[in-house]
Amino acid sequence: MKKTYRKHSPAFKTKVVLEALKERETLSELAQRCGLHPTQIAAWKKEFLEGAEQVFSDGPVVDAKAHEQEKAQLHQQIGELTVTVNWLKKSAVMPWDVRRTLVDRELAAKPADKGGLSIIKQCAVLEIHRSGLYYTPRPVIDQDLQLIRLMDLLHLEDPTKATDVTALAFTKIDGTAKGGVAIGISDQFSIPIKYLGVGEGIDHLQVFEKKAFVEALFKG
């Protein structure tokens, strides 16, 4: 049968320790009266005396165990931040394919308190998606390149084959030569000119007026 241990409240422990400090009876007698072992009372008494000076300190009472746990957590966080900073220095101004090779699976296998850095954190620091680690780019074959070139040529010969172009807009029309090109393109593809602009911004565009445009060409 599994042995069970009683849990005593802080108030009960304090009461027992105060009785032990009075020394009106031996630890054995006190232990028998309280249903405890003398060694247990001695341990409580020692712990009480070691923490007694904190009562008279200027600062707040600090739980030693909690303090040690918090200290250990801070050390772990400092270690993680140090590793992260080192990774940031390595990954600065690097292309994606180079940053992808910096992911260290051996480093990810280590615990955080031993200087490890998980795959998720490494990817976050390197600014890459985790799925990208398992993706191997497929090389572009010559047939695909030839098809892309053919599509580009067809689009240059007649843009209307790739998109439904219903009107044209020309920008930076600041000379007679460029104005003539606009007329040639409109005539070649049988697409009307809708807007003209001297500059590149949308504020520079004006509705195309045939008569004014022709007069401007001959005056120029």
C-alpha positions in Angstrom: 0.0 0.0 0.0 1.3 3.4 -1.0 2.3 5.6 2.0 0.6 9.0 2.2 2.1 12.1 3.8 0.1 14.7 5.7 0.2 18.3 4.6 0.5 20.9 7.4 -0.7 24.4 7.1 1.7 27.4 7.6 -0.2 28.3 10.7 0.2 24.8 12.3 4.0 24.9 11.5 4.3 28.3 13.1 2.5 27.2 16.2 4.8 24.1 16.6 7.9 26.1 16.0 6.9 28.7 18.6 6.3 26.0 21.2 9.7 24.5 20.3 11.4 27.9 20.9 9.8 28.2 24.3 11.8 25.0 25.3 9.2 24.1 27.9 9.5 20.5 26.7 11.9 18.4 24.7 11.5 18.0 20.9 10.5 14.3 21.5 7.8 15.3 23.9 6.5 18.1 21.6 6.6 15.7 18.6 4.7 13.1 20.5 2.1 15.6 21.6 1.7 17.0 18.0 1.9 13.7 16.2 5.2 14.6 14.5 8.7 13.4 14.2 11.4 15.3 16.2 13.5 15.7 13.0 10.6 17.4 11.3 10.2 19.9 14.1 13.9 20.6 14.0 13.8 21.3 10.3 10.9 23.7 10.6 12.6 25.5 13.5 15.8 25.9 11.4 13.8 27.2 8.4 12.0 29.6 10.6 15.1 31.0 12.2 16.9 31.4 8.8 14.0 33.5 7.5 13.4 35.5 10.6 15.8 38.3 9.7 13.6 39.1 6.6 10.8 40.3 8.9 13.0 43.2 10.0 14.5 44.0 6.6 13.6 47.2 4.8 12.4 45.5 1.6 9.5 43.1 1.2 9.7 39.5 2.4 11.0 37.3 -0.4 10.3 33.7 -0.8 13.7 32.1 -1.2 12.4 29.2 -3.4 10.3 31.5 -5.6 13.3 33.8 -5.9 15.5 31.0 -7.1 12.9 29.8 -9.6 12.5 33.3 -11.0 16.3 33.7 -11.2 16.5 30.4 -13.1 13.8 31.6 -15.5 15.6 34.9 -16.1 18.8 33.1 -16.8 17.0 30.9 -19.3 15.5 33.9 -21.0 18.8 35.7 -21.2 20.3 32.6 -22.8 17.6 32.5 -25.4 17.9 36.2 -26.1 21.7 35.9 -26.5 21.2 33.1 -29.0 18.5 35.1 -30.8 20.8 38.1 -31.1 23.5 36.0 -32.6 21.1 34.7 -35.2 20.0 38.2 -36.0 23.6 39.2 -36.7 24.0 36.1 -39.0 20.8 36.7 -41.0 21.0 40.4 -41.6 20.8 41.4 -45.2 20.8 37.9 -46.6 18.6 36.5 -49.4 16.0 34.0 -48.6 17.8 31.0 -50.0 20.9 31.8 -47.9 18.8 32.4 -44.7 17.1 29.0 -45.3 20.4 27.2 -45.0 21.2 28.8 -41.6 18.5 26.8 -39.8 20.3 24.4 -37.4 18.5 21.3 -36.5 21.1 20.3 -34.0 20.6 23.6 -32.2 16.8 23.0 -32.2 17.4 19.6 -30.5 19.0 21.2 -27.5 16.9 22.5 -24.6 16.4 26.2 -24.2 18.4 26.4 -20.9 21.4 24.7 -22.7 21.6 27.3 -25.5 19.0 25.7 -27.8 16.7 27.5 -30.2 13.6 25.8 -31.6 12.9 25.5 -35.4 9.9 27.8 -35.0 12.0 30.5 -33.3 14.8 30.1 -35.8 12.4 30.7 -38.7 10.9 33.7 -36.9 14.3 35.2 -36.4 15.4 34.5 -40.0 12.1 35.8 -41.3 11.3 32.7 -43.3 8.2 30.4 -43.3 8.7 27.1 -41.6 7.2 25.3 -44.6 9.9 26.7 -46.8 12.4 24.4 -45.1 10.8 21.4 -46.7 10.3 23.0 -50.1 12.8 22.2 -52.9 12.5 24.5 -55.9 11.9 22.8 -59.2 14.3 23.9 -61.9 12.8 25.6 -64.9 13.0 23.4 -68.0 13.8 24.7 -71.4 10.3 24.0 -72.7 8.8 26.3 -70.1 11.3 29.1 -71.0 10.5 28.8 -74.7 6.8 28.9 -73.9 7.2 32.1 -71.8 9.3 33.7 -74.5 6.6 32.9 -77.1 3.9 34.4 -74.9 5.9 37.5 -74.5 6.4 37.9 -78.3 2.7 37.4 -78.9 1.8 40.0 -76.3 4.2 42.5 -77.9 2.8 41.9 -81.3 -0.8 42.3 -80.2 -1.6 43.1 -76.6 -5.3 42.6 -77.2 -4.7 38.8 -77.4 -3.7 38.6 -73.8 -6.0 41.2 -72.3 -9.3 42.9 -73.3 -7.9 46.4 -74.2 -10.7 48.8 -75.0 -8.8 52.1 -74.8 -5.3 53.6 -74.7 -3.7 56.1 -72.3 -0.3 57.6 -73.1 1.9 59.5 -70.6 4.9 61.8 -71.0 3.7 63.0 -74.4 6.0 66.0 -74.5 7.1 66.0 -78.1 5.9 65.6 -81.7 7.7 62.3 -82.2 6.0 60.7 -79.2 2.6 62.0 -80.3 3.0 60.4 -83.7 3.8 57.1 -82.1 0.6 57.3 -80.1 -1.4 57.7 -83.4 0.5 54.8 -85.0 -0.2 52.4 -82.1 -3.9 53.4 -82.0 -4.2 52.8 -85.8 -2.3 49.5 -85.7 -4.5 47.8 -83.1 -7.7 49.8 -83.9 -8.0 50.9 -80.3 -9.1 54.5 -79.5 -7.0 56.9 -77.4 -8.8 58.0 -74.3 -6.2 59.8 -72.2 -3.0 61.8 -72.7 -0.6 63.1 -70.2 2.6 65.2 -70.3 3.9 63.7 -67.0 3.5 60.3 -65.3 1.1 61.2 -62.5 -2.6 60.7 -62.7 -3.1 64.5 -62.3 -1.3 65.0 -65.6 -3.8 62.9 -67.6 -6.3 64.7 -69.7 -9.2 63.5 -71.8 -8.0 63.0 -75.4 -9.4 65.5 -77.9 -8.6 64.7 -81.5 -8.8 68.2 -83.0 -6.6 69.8 -80.3 -4.1 66.9 -80.5 -3.7 67.2 -84.3 -3.3 71.0 -84.1 -0.6 70.6 -81.4 1.3 68.1 -83.6 1.4 70.5 -86.6 2.3 73.5 -84.4 5.1 71.6 -82.8 
